Amino acid sequence: MKLVTCLYQGEERVGALTERGVVFLPYPDMNTLIETASPAALAVTGQPVPPEDVTLLAPIPRPRQDVICLGMNYRDHEKEAAKYDAGAFAKDRPAAVYFSKRVSRAGDPEGVIPRYAGLVERLDYEAELAVILGRTARNVRAEDAGDYVFGYTILNDVSARDLQTGHKQWYFGKSLDGFTPMGPCILTADETAFPPSLDISARVNGEERQRSNTSLLIHGVAEIIAELSAGMTLLPGTILATGTPAGVGMGFDPPRFLEAGDTVECAIQGIGTLRSTVR
């Protein structure tokens, strides 16, 4: 099942995306749906609203907590990042790199990435698989981790590389308003095998820049959930951004950062395409 948040006649609604359109569900928002229902329990009935009558929003427009992100979680991206700035990105041990990304309002499909001229000179994109938890997770064993996953979506971990490297930590350069486009939907966990093995890619102005598969994660979804939940409580609706493959702007020689007017398309097999324009 594909779940969406959309705008319909000026009202924010939650629904299931079907071949005939969006069937609205009786939940006030996606956070409530995730907390109180499982995909198997959702009854999709009623008359679909044609796709042209709704505007898709980020599936979770207002996450209740910061997004938890994985840094350098594909081997090829780890190498290109260290080549760009070894002081900021080189890893001296094999442990997972975690950081958080502040998001007060997630960017919508077909939305805008702010350029921040005068503040940001090196604007970059990162196509990522985002894992959404559906249950409170504490001391979860890796072999049980799949039971805690509600679904998956696409997240573009937009990054200001100059702020990220200049401050010697990643929080500010990852967390500017508009730096978390998400969508276009949540693919519920029952629609794909666990752990997910899905093709992932990114295009800038139609040119393919990134292509990989989520099976190539260094630290897989089960390991991430088990490790984090060993020391912290992960609530329903928690979003885990699992990292990006090679091909980001800083990985080119010379680097190819985003400019005003550029269009970025992040795609994941089975989920769809998240399209954003730099403005």
WOPELIN-V771286 format. One record per residue. N is the residue number from 1. RES is the residue in three letters. OMEGA is omega in whole degrees, 0 to 359 (* if undefined). Layout:
n = (N;N)
res = (RES;RES)
omega = (OMEGA;OMEGA)
This chain:
n = (1;2;3;4;5;6;7;8;9;10;11;12;13;14;15;16;17;18;19;20;21;22;23;24;25;26;27;28;29;30;31;32;33;34;35;36;37;38;39;40;41;42;43;44;45;46;47;48;49;50;51;52;53;54;55;56;57;58;59;60;61;62;63;64;65;66;67;68;69;70;71;72;73;74;75;76;77;78;79;80;81;82;83;84;85;86;87;88;89;90;91;92;93;94;95;96;97;98;99;100;101;102;103;104;105;106;107;108;109;110;111;112;113;114;115;116;117;118;119;120;121;122;123;124;125;126;127;128;129;130;131;132;133;134;135;136;137;138;139;140;141;142;143;144;145;146;147;148;149;150;151;152;153;154;155;156;157;158;159;160;161;162;163;164;165;166;167;168;169;170;171;172;173;174;175;176;177;178;179;180;181;182;183;184;185;186;187;188;189;190;191;192;193;194;195;196;197;198;199;200;201;202;203;204;205;206;207;208;209;210;211;212;213;214;215;216;217;218;219;220;221;222;223;224;225;226;227;228;229;230;231;232;233;234;235;236;237;238;239;240;241;242;243;244;245;246;247;248;249;250;251;252;253;254;255;256;257;258;259;260;261;262;263;264;265;266;267;268;269;270;271;272;273;274;275;276;277;278;279)
res = (MET;LYS;LEU;VAL;THR;CYS;LEU;TYR;GLN;GLY;GLU;GLU;ARG;VAL;GLY;ALA;LEU;THR;GLU;ARG;GLY;VAL;VAL;PHE;LEU;PRO;TYR;PRO;ASP;MET;ASN;THR;LEU;ILE;GLU;THR;ALA;SER;PRO;ALA;ALA;LEU;ALA;VAL;THR;GLY;GLN;PRO;VAL;PRO;PRO;GLU;ASP;VAL;THR;LEU;LEU;ALA;PRO;ILE;PRO;ARG;PRO;ARG;GLN;ASP;VAL;ILE;CYS;LEU;GLY;MET;ASN;TYR;ARG;ASP;HIS;GLU;LYS;GLU;ALA;ALA;LYS;TYR;ASP;ALA;GLY;ALA;PHE;ALA;LYS;ASP;ARG;PRO;ALA;ALA;VAL;TYR;PHE;SER;LYS;ARG;VAL;SER;ARG;ALA;GLY;ASP;PRO;GLU;GLY;VAL;ILE;PRO;ARG;TYR;ALA;GLY;LEU;VAL;GLU;ARG;LEU;ASP;TYR;GLU;ALA;GLU;LEU;ALA;VAL;ILE;LEU;GLY;ARG;THR;ALA;ARG;ASN;VAL;ARG;ALA;GLU;ASP;ALA;GLY;ASP;TYR;VAL;PHE;GLY;TYR;THR;ILE;LEU;ASN;ASP;VAL;SER;ALA;ARG;ASP;LEU;GLN;THR;GLY;HIS;LYS;GLN;TRP;TYR;PHE;GLY;LYS;SER;LEU;ASP;GLY;PHE;THR;PRO;MET;GLY;PRO;CYS;ILE;LEU;THR;ALA;ASP;GLU;THR;ALA;PHE;PRO;PRO;SER;LEU;ASP;ILE;SER;ALA;ARG;VAL;ASN;GLY;GLU;GLU;ARG;GLN;ARG;SER;ASN;THR;SER;LEU;LEU;ILE;HIS;GLY;VAL;ALA;GLU;ILE;ILE;ALA;GLU;LEU;SER;ALA;GLY;MET;THR;LEU;LEU;PRO;GLY;THR;ILE;LEU;ALA;THR;GLY;THR;PRO;ALA;GLY;VAL;GLY;MET;GLY;PHE;ASP;PRO;PRO;ARG;PHE;LEU;GLU;ALA;GLY;ASP;THR;VAL;GLU;CYS;ALA;ILE;GLN;GLY;ILE;GLY;THR;LEU;ARG;SER;THR;VAL;ARG)
omega = (175;182;183;164;184;176;181;181;176;183;177;183;176;182;175;180;179;179;183;180;183;174;183;181;187;177;184;180;184;178;180;179;182;182;192;184;171;179;182;183;184;177;181;179;179;184;179;173;182;182;182;180;180;173;181;173;171;184;171;187;183;177;184;177;174;173;175;188;173;176;174;185;167;184;184;178;177;181;182;179;179;178;180;181;183;181;183;190;184;178;180;176;190;181;177;176;179;171;180;184;180;176;176;177;181;178;184;167;185;182;188;167;181;182;181;177;182;177;184;177;186;184;187;181;175;176;184;168;177;180;182;181;182;181;173;185;177;181;180;174;182;182;178;190;181;181;183;183;177;182;186;173;178;176;173;181;181;188;170;188;180;176;181;182;182;180;179;169;195;191;184;183;179;197;178;179;179;184;178;171;185;175;4;184;168;172;184;190;182;182;181;180;175;357;184;175;190;176;180;182;174;176;173;183;177;181;179;179;182;172;179;178;184;175;183;176;175;177;186;184;181;179;181;182;181;183;182;185;176;183;179;177;179;185;174;183;176;180;178;177;197;178;186;175;180;177;176;186;182;182;180;177;1;180;181;183;183;177;178;181;179;175;180;178;176;184;173;180;177;181;180;183;175;185;181;177;179;181;*)
